[in-house]
């Protein structure tokens, strides 16, 4: 038994050495290593717009944290001075040896990208007075950052309606998105810019938070994920919680009992434990066999155990040194690879310069043969990969930087660099921060995925232009997109001009469609699921990729987007995509620009007859976050140059008149802000671009947008599959409520179908920046024409 204890001690030491230094709060077997402190504030007794839940919520959180070993400071209904004082006192208690939790329930609001907590005595008459009567969340975060406490959890259940709505309306509702300082997790009761519910004994968010705080061994990120799913399901996605984390280790509110596996383990530690356990078991068996044979005296047994322990310690030290050596070798290899790439680029530049100088200076002899200087004989090397796309194939060292967004506020940038290229295979390495993932790609169409710091990034055959095939095959009818789900079908949907941060590209568009079964929802409902990829020969890789599902009652919608930001090589923007080969002339017309070749563009909309009184269309709307619904439009009157219709959601009705021209119209129905672009453009015209298309009014107070015809496309919506003409309207939105008045691109895309006499799909898109991203989507679900 003494030997077994020594072996187990050596096993623990081996695991500790292999896992390397970890933050104190990640040591699940030593929860007492950090002192736990918490500040809980509940403000509800506001003179105007009082709240029922915050005090009850704060009391419930305080009880739960005390049960988990936190030293809790609890306060209710504080004025501004009291709030500032208690936050300063709380900050003074924080040290590098504390784990801190701050919880606030009450009114809160955002002004110019900053978040403010509202005391019960706040007297705000205008938006610019908010910073002087409230508490800036930055005060708390600054205290935490200065104290260098390694684990800080900030929970803000403060995204309720504006209590000063009768005095002024702020530019944005809810709270603003903030990046968590190092060592901090920021948790919001709902997504940035949205409003949380207030009602019942406790708020929906706090109710589910308290229910999950006692989950044993559950990492804090997983705990908040459970809360997010539960709140979204209960509120039917009208409230979707959100977090931003920069924790450097794992933190759990309630440790798992000794001997019970924690909720998550580092893979390297698991492998080390497994290997060390197997070795310990082998050594134990061998030792027991020797003991049975020799029956040594107790003193001899103790000496042998000590020797065995020392030998294990020596092996542990050897493993540690070997790991350091491997890390040094990897760093040296990366440096040498970078130097070789630089030398190769320099050599290419010098060779090109020498060739150019030779052509300029060398005289051409009058009687000399044209081929007087013979070129060197070709080397007997393997032929390079075929130029399948009409553009250059990737080379070792080529790199692309992409911007990723999940449509709900989470995102980041990652870089992909080519490490190896052959005729039938391309290998690369993707990096986000210190996280790296290698991938190898072969011919064919398939989904691949990599995870970076909590972000799951998925790609569809990024080198399809180089590895092929460039035409649909039988395999494209059965693509695996969702694990355990039905196969999807892929198709090329034509050529398209796409603008991303890296520039404007001529691309080929790939669409992969199927249905997702929501197995966790009652009745296993399904919803459409679409993956779209835009490939550009000039970039040697895709320039844009999106995963999209509409929001439903069971799950939030998916709106993942990846866009190319830059490359480390010069792109030949003149390289155009290879036209899609088609078996029938009709298919060729479907993928060309309005019946013309993809190179020339232009053309016009297909003319549709005027609608008739009584014609109706039903659309499904989603804002990409939590608001969605259906509305119906019915034609009320028609003349040669005007169409009047009435839109309805429940008992809400709005009538609008439309005349010739391209313009934005909007109506609010049942809480939904619905924007449409000249829905009867095919009937009222003009069906070809005019001078007015260079100055389209899309955003009030902004410069005019520019519209263009972007091609013909086959579009699938719930109402069916349509041959549509695509109009793209692009411009810039100035975010005047944010510091410095930054700007972002703003795009409206409309698909018109003559068969429907109205548009069948419309999207409004603006990337996330100082404000949350916009992802409005309208799709036709059914229509009736007289």
KEVEXDREN-375487 format. One line per field, with one value per residue (C-alpha): residue number from 1; x, y, z. Coordinates in steps of 0.2 Angstrom, whole numbers. Example, Ala and Ser with C-alpha at 12.3 -4.5 7.8 and 13.67 -1.06 7.14 Angstrom:
2
mike <- (1 2)
u <- (62 68)
v <- (-22 -5)
w <- (39 36)
//
This chain:
786
mike <- (1 2 3 4 5 6 7 8 9 10 11 12 13 14 15 16 17 18 19 20 21 22 23 24 25 26 27 28 29 30 31 32 33 34 35 36 37 38 39 40 41 42 43 44 45 46 47 48 49 50 51 52 53 54 55 56 57 58 59 60 61 62 63 64 65 66 67 68 69 70 71 72 73 74 75 76 77 78 79 80 81 82 83 84 85 86 87 88 89 90 91 92 93 94 95 96 97 98 99 100 101 102 103 104 105 106 107 108 109 110 111 112 113 114 115 116 117 118 119 120 121 122 123 124 125 126 127 128 129 130 131 132 133 134 135 136 137 138 139 140 141 142 143 144 145 146 147 148 149 150 151 152 153 154 155 156 157 158 159 160 161 162 163 164 165 166 167 168 169 170 171 172 173 174 175 176 177 178 179 180 181 182 183 184 185 186 187 188 189 190 191 192 193 194 195 196 197 198 199 200 201 202 203 204 205 206 207 208 209 210 211 212 213 214 215 216 217 218 219 220 221 222 223 224 225 226 227 228 229 230 231 232 233 234 235 236 237 238 239 240 241 242 243 244 245 246 247 248 249 250 251 252 253 254 255 256 257 258 259 260 261 262 263 264 265 266 267 268 269 270 271 272 273 274 275 276 277 278 279 280 281 282 283 284 285 286 287 288 289 290 291 292 293 294 295 296 297 298 299 300 301 302 303 304 305 306 307 308 309 310 311 312 313 314 315 316 317 318 319 320 321 322 323 324 325 326 327 328 329 330 331 332 333 334 335 336 337 338 339 340 341 342 343 344 345 346 347 348 349 350 351 352 353 354 355 356 357 358 359 360 361 362 363 364 365 366 367 368 369 370 371 372 373 374 375 376 377 378 379 380 381 382 383 384 385 386 387 388 389 390 391 392 393 394 395 396 397 398 399 400 401 402 403 404 405 406 407 408 409 410 411 412 413 414 415 416 417 418 419 420 421 422 423 424 425 426 427 428 429 430 431 432 433 434 435 436 437 438 439 440 441 442 443 444 445 446 447 448 449 450 451 452 453 454 455 456 457 458 459 460 461 462 463 464 465 466 467 468 469 470 471 472 473 474 475 476 477 478 479 480 481 482 483 484 485 486 487 488 489 490 491 492 493 494 495 496 497 498 499 500 501 502 503 504 505 506 507 508 509 510 511 512 513 514 515 516 517 518 519 520 521 522 523 524 525 526 527 528 529 530 531 532 533 534 535 536 537 538 539 540 541 542 543 544 545 546 547 548 549 550 551 552 553 554 555 556 557 558 559 560 561 562 563 564 565 566 567 568 569 570 571 572 573 574 575 576 577 578 579 580 581 582 583 584 585 586 587 588 589 590 591 592 593 594 595 596 597 598 599 600 601 602 603 604 605 606 607 608 609 610 611 612 613 614 615 616 617 618 619 620 621 622 623 624 625 626 627 628 629 630 631 632 633 634 635 636 637 638 639 640 641 642 643 644 645 646 647 648 649 650 651 652 653 654 655 656 657 658 659 660 661 662 663 664 665 666 667 668 669 670 671 672 673 674 675 676 677 678 679 680 681 682 683 684 685 686 687 688 689 690 691 692 693 694 695 696 697 698 699 700 701 702 703 704 705 706 707 708 709 710 711 712 713 714 715 716 717 718 719 720 721 722 723 724 725 726 727 728 729 730 731 732 733 734 735 736 737 738 739 740 741 742 743 744 745 746 747 748 749 750 751 752 753 754 755 756 757 758 759 760 761 762 763 764 765 766 767 768 769 770 771 772 773 774 775 776 777 778 779 780 781 782 783 784 785 786)
u <- (0 15 20 3 3 20 14 -2 9 20 5 -1 16 17 0 5 21 13 -1 10 6 -12 -22 -26 -45 -43 -37 -53 -45 -41 -56 -50 -35 -45 -55 -73 -81 -97 -107 -125 -136 -155 -163 -182 -190 -188 -200 -204 -206 -203 -198 -204 -191 -174 -175 -181 -168 -154 -160 -160 -143 -136 -143 -136 -118 -118 -122 -107 -94 -95 -92 -107 -111 -130 -138 -155 -162 -146 -144 -130 -118 -121 -119 -102 -96 -101 -92 -76 -77 -79 -64 -53 -57 -51 -33 -24 -30 -49 -63 -75 -94 -104 -122 -134 -153 -162 -163 -148 -145 -132 -126 -113 -107 -105 -116 -123 -132 -146 -148 -165 -163 -157 -165 -161 -169 -159 -148 -132 -135 -135 -116 -118 -133 -129 -115 -103 -100 -82 -80 -82 -72 -57 -57 -56 -43 -32 -34 -28 -40 -39 -58 -71 -89 -100 -118 -130 -148 -151 -158 -175 -185 -179 -187 -186 -195 -207 -192 -182 -178 -160 -152 -152 -161 -154 -136 -121 -109 -92 -77 -72 -56 -43 -48 -67 -83 -97 -115 -130 -148 -151 -142 -135 -148 -162 -174 -176 -192 -198 -212 -216 -207 -191 -185 -184 -165 -161 -173 -163 -146 -150 -156 -139 -127 -127 -122 -107 -91 -99 -87 -94 -95 -105 -116 -121 -124 -137 -145 -145 -154 -167 -171 -173 -184 -195 -197 -198 -182 -189 -175 -158 -144 -127 -109 -91 -77 -58 -56 -38 -43 -58 -69 -83 -96 -98 -83 -87 -85 -68 -67 -81 -75 -77 -88 -73 -55 -40 -37 -18 -21 -33 -20 -6 -17 -21 -3 3 -11 -6 12 8 -3 11 24 12 9 27 31 18 25 42 35 26 43 55 43 55 56 46 62 67 49 50 67 61 46 57 68 53 46 63 64 46 52 67 55 44 59 64 47 47 63 58 42 53 65 50 43 60 62 44 49 65 56 43 57 66 50 47 65 64 47 55 71 59 49 66 72 57 58 76 73 59 69 84 73 66 83 89 74 77 96 100 101 92 105 99 103 103 90 75 79 98 98 89 79 85 78 63 67 60 49 31 19 11 -8 -19 -26 -44 -51 -43 -34 -18 -17 -12 7 15 15 -1 -11 -29 -37 -56 -68 -81 -98 -111 -124 -127 -112 -99 -85 -66 -53 -43 -29 -26 -9 -4 9 9 2 1 -9 -22 -21 -18 -14 -15 -14 -27 -23 -33 -23 -13 -25 -19 -28 -21 -32 -29 -41 -44 -55 -74 -87 -87 -89 -74 -74 -61 -63 -54 -57 -75 -79 -84 -78 -85 -79 -85 -71 -61 -50 -64 -57 -40 -45 -61 -73 -80 -96 -109 -107 -118 -110 -117 -135 -129 -118 -117 -119 -128 -122 -136 -147 -153 -141 -141 -140 -128 -129 -120 -132 -123 -110 -111 -101 -98 -91 -81 -68 -54 -63 -75 -74 -82 -87 -96 -110 -112 -128 -131 -149 -158 -168 -164 -174 -175 -175 -175 -191 -209 -214 -197 -201 -190 -184 -174 -155 -144 -126 -119 -101 -94 -78 -66 -52 -43 -42 -38 -51 -68 -71 -88 -97 -114 -124 -142 -158 -173 -177 -191 -200 -188 -171 -163 -159 -141 -133 -114 -104 -86 -79 -61 -52 -35 -22 -3 -1 -7 -23 -27 -44 -46 -47 -66 -74 -76 -94 -104 -105 -123 -131 -145 -147 -160 -148 -135 -148 -152 -134 -130 -133 -150 -148 -131 -114 -107 -93 -104 -117 -131 -149 -165 -179 -191 -207 -222 -240 -249 -256 -275 -286 -286 -270 -261 -244 -238 -220 -210 -199 -184 -172 -158 -159 -176 -190 -199 -216 -227 -237 -249 -250 -266 -268 -282 -281 -272 -270 -257 -244 -249 -252 -260 -259 -263 -251 -258 -251 -265 -276 -262 -265 -255 -259 -245 -245 -231 -227 -213 -195 -184 -186 -187 -203 -206 -221 -222 -234 -237 -220 -211 -201 -203 -193 -197 -189 -201 -210 -219 -204 -207 -224 -222 -204 -192 -185 -168 -156 -159 -150 -160 -153 -136 -145 -158 -164 -162 -157 -164 -151 -138 -130 -140 -136 -131 -142 -137 -143 -133 -138 -151 -153 -163 -170 -178 -190 -205 -217 -206 -192 -192 -182 -177 -168 -157 -155 -141 -142 -126 -120 -112 -121 -113 -115 -117 -121 -104 -88 -79 -94 -87 -96 -100 -106 -125 -132 -150 -153 -170 -174 -189 -199 -211 -221 -225 -227 -218 -201 -199 -184 -176 -161 -154 -136 -124 -109 -106 -96 -100 -118 -125 -126 -141 -148 -166 -173 -190 -195 -212 -221 -237 -246 -263 -265 -282)
v <- (0 12 9 13 29 34 29 40 54 52 52 68 76 70 77 94 95 90 102 117 132 136 150 146 147 133 120 111 101 118 129 137 144 160 170 173 190 197 213 212 227 227 244 244 259 271 286 284 267 256 238 223 210 218 217 199 194 202 193 176 179 184 168 157 165 164 145 144 151 170 184 194 213 215 232 238 253 264 282 288 292 275 265 274 271 253 249 258 248 232 237 239 221 214 207 195 181 184 178 192 192 208 207 221 221 237 250 253 261 265 281 283 265 266 257 266 259 270 274 276 295 298 314 314 326 323 310 320 321 302 301 314 306 287 275 271 252 257 262 244 236 248 243 224 228 238 224 211 198 183 178 192 188 204 200 214 211 229 229 235 249 267 274 292 288 303 315 308 293 287 283 264 253 240 240 241 228 229 218 210 215 201 189 195 187 200 192 202 197 199 203 220 233 222 223 210 205 211 201 187 183 184 189 176 177 177 163 151 158 153 136 133 140 124 113 103 105 115 128 146 148 132 138 154 144 133 149 157 141 141 159 159 144 151 168 161 170 187 188 179 182 186 185 191 182 184 172 164 148 138 144 134 141 124 111 93 81 73 58 65 70 89 95 99 94 99 86 86 83 69 60 63 55 41 37 40 29 15 16 16 1 -8 -3 -8 -26 -28 -23 -34 -49 -45 -43 -60 -68 -60 -54 -40 -33 -17 -6 -13 -10 8 10 2 13 29 23 20 37 45 36 42 60 58 53 67 79 71 73 92 95 85 96 112 106 102 120 127 117 122 141 138 130 144 157 147 145 164 168 156 163 181 175 167 183 193 181 182 201 202 189 199 215 207 200 217 225 212 216 234 234 219 224 213 208 211 194 184 170 175 161 164 161 145 144 131 114 110 101 83 88 85 95 109 108 112 129 124 141 152 160 156 141 144 143 139 155 162 169 176 185 183 192 180 184 173 187 188 199 186 186 188 188 172 170 155 151 138 125 112 111 96 92 83 91 107 109 125 131 143 154 165 173 158 145 135 122 113 106 96 97 86 87 87 97 95 104 107 115 122 130 146 152 147 152 138 142 131 132 123 117 133 128 121 132 124 106 104 99 115 107 98 79 66 68 85 78 71 84 82 98 94 79 66 75 72 76 93 97 109 119 133 149 159 173 188 204 204 217 213 222 216 223 220 203 194 177 161 158 140 137 121 119 107 106 106 95 103 87 96 104 97 87 88 103 107 123 127 128 137 138 150 152 165 159 172 167 183 178 159 155 160 178 176 162 162 149 154 148 158 161 150 146 132 138 155 157 155 170 165 176 175 189 191 206 205 194 194 193 205 199 201 208 207 188 183 167 153 153 138 125 119 105 115 133 137 133 144 159 156 159 173 192 195 185 192 185 186 197 212 213 226 221 224 217 205 215 209 214 225 216 216 222 208 200 195 190 183 186 180 193 191 204 191 193 189 198 189 186 185 199 199 212 214 226 239 249 249 262 264 273 268 253 255 240 236 227 217 209 204 219 231 238 251 257 263 270 265 275 272 273 265 270 263 262 257 252 246 232 223 229 224 238 232 240 236 243 247 230 233 238 225 232 251 252 258 240 247 258 276 292 291 274 283 292 281 287 272 279 295 309 299 302 293 275 268 254 241 226 211 196 183 170 155 158 146 153 145 149 139 141 156 163 180 196 203 222 227 244 249 264 270 272 285 279 297 291 282 291 298 295 279 272 255 248 245 234 231 216 212 197 201 187 190 175 183 201 206 203 186 189 205 207 222 219 230 222 224 239 252 246 228 221 222 206 209 195 195 179 175 161 161 172 172 181 184)
w <- (0 3 -14 -21 -12 -19 -37 -35 -29 -43 -55 -48 -50 -68 -73 -65 -74 -91 -89 -85 -74 -73 -65 -47 -50 -63 -50 -46 -31 -22 -23 -7 -17 -21 -9 -15 -14 -21 -23 -26 -30 -33 -38 -41 -31 -45 -43 -62 -70 -54 -56 -47 -49 -45 -26 -27 -40 -29 -14 -23 -30 -13 -5 -19 -18 1 0 -13 -1 -6 6 -1 1 -2 -6 -11 -19 -19 -24 -35 -20 -11 -27 -31 -13 -12 -29 -22 -6 -16 -28 -12 -7 -24 -25 -36 -24 -25 -37 -38 -44 -47 -50 -54 -57 -61 -75 -86 -103 -116 -122 -136 -134 -115 -102 -87 -71 -65 -46 -39 -37 -55 -62 -81 -92 -108 -115 -113 -94 -91 -87 -73 -64 -66 -63 -78 -79 -83 -65 -59 -73 -70 -51 -56 -69 -57 -43 -56 -49 -60 -60 -62 -66 -70 -72 -78 -78 -82 -100 -96 -104 -103 -87 -94 -110 -107 -107 -121 -131 -132 -149 -144 -132 -120 -116 -128 -133 -123 -124 -107 -100 -97 -83 -84 -90 -94 -94 -100 -97 -116 -132 -135 -140 -134 -119 -105 -97 -79 -71 -59 -43 -51 -69 -82 -83 -64 -61 -73 -67 -49 -55 -63 -50 -40 -55 -49 -59 -72 -80 -80 -99 -100 -85 -94 -110 -101 -95 -112 -120 -106 -107 -125 -125 -111 -120 -137 -142 -137 -124 -128 -115 -121 -114 -118 -110 -108 -94 -94 -85 -79 -65 -57 -44 -36 -36 -41 -26 -24 -35 -47 -64 -67 -81 -93 -94 -104 -117 -114 -96 -99 -111 -98 -84 -95 -100 -82 -75 -87 -82 -64 -65 -74 -61 -47 -55 -57 -40 -32 -41 -35 -17 -18 -23 -11 3 8 26 29 29 12 5 11 2 -14 -14 -12 -26 -37 -33 -37 -54 -58 -53 -65 -79 -76 -77 -93 -100 -96 -104 -119 -120 -119 -133 -144 -141 -145 -161 -167 -164 -174 -188 -189 -189 -203 -213 -212 -217 -232 -238 -237 -246 -260 -262 -263 -276 -287 -286 -291 -305 -312 -311 -320 -334 -336 -337 -349 -361 -360 -363 -374 -393 -405 -419 -436 -443 -428 -426 -415 -403 -402 -383 -379 -364 -351 -352 -341 -325 -323 -309 -305 -315 -305 -300 -315 -317 -315 -310 -323 -309 -299 -288 -269 -265 -249 -238 -246 -232 -230 -215 -212 -201 -192 -184 -178 -180 -161 -156 -155 -168 -171 -185 -190 -202 -214 -221 -234 -227 -241 -259 -271 -286 -276 -259 -250 -231 -221 -203 -196 -182 -170 -156 -148 -155 -171 -181 -196 -210 -226 -240 -255 -271 -268 -258 -239 -223 -211 -194 -182 -165 -159 -141 -140 -158 -170 -188 -202 -220 -236 -247 -247 -261 -273 -287 -287 -282 -290 -296 -304 -310 -300 -298 -291 -274 -273 -270 -253 -243 -224 -216 -200 -190 -189 -201 -218 -233 -241 -260 -268 -284 -292 -292 -305 -305 -293 -289 -270 -259 -243 -233 -244 -260 -273 -282 -297 -289 -292 -280 -272 -263 -252 -245 -234 -218 -200 -188 -171 -161 -144 -148 -145 -161 -169 -181 -196 -204 -220 -218 -231 -234 -247 -253 -264 -273 -282 -293 -289 -271 -274 -260 -255 -251 -242 -233 -224 -214 -212 -204 -199 -181 -174 -157 -152 -157 -162 -180 -187 -196 -196 -209 -214 -225 -232 -224 -233 -241 -240 -259 -273 -280 -299 -298 -317 -316 -318 -313 -326 -332 -326 -339 -343 -352 -359 -365 -353 -338 -346 -347 -328 -323 -334 -330 -337 -353 -357 -353 -335 -341 -348 -335 -338 -344 -336 -325 -333 -335 -325 -327 -315 -300 -298 -283 -271 -275 -258 -252 -235 -230 -215 -207 -195 -188 -185 -166 -157 -167 -180 -187 -203 -211 -226 -240 -250 -265 -262 -278 -295 -309 -323 -312 -294 -283 -266 -254 -235 -224 -209 -193 -182 -179 -185 -202 -213 -230 -242 -260 -272 -288 -302 -296 -283 -265 -247 -238 -220 -209 -191 -188 -172 -165 -181 -191 -209 -223 -242 -258 -272 -271 -287 -297 -311 -314 -311 -317 -322 -326 -331 -321 -322 -316 -300 -296 -291 -277 -268 -251 -239 -222 -216 -215 -224 -241 -256 -259 -276 -284 -298 -306 -300 -311 -312 -299 -294 -277 -265 -252 -242 -256 -269 -281 -292 -307 -300 -304 -291 -286 -274 -266 -257 -246 -230 -213 -201 -183 -176 -158 -156 -152 -167 -179 -186 -202 -209 -225 -227 -241 -246 -258 -267 -277 -289 -298 -312 -308 -291 -297 -282 -273 -266 -254 -246 -235 -225 -220 -210 -201 -182 -177 -164 -165 -167 -184 -195 -202 -208 -219 -228 -237 -247 -239 -250 -262 -272 -288 -296)
//
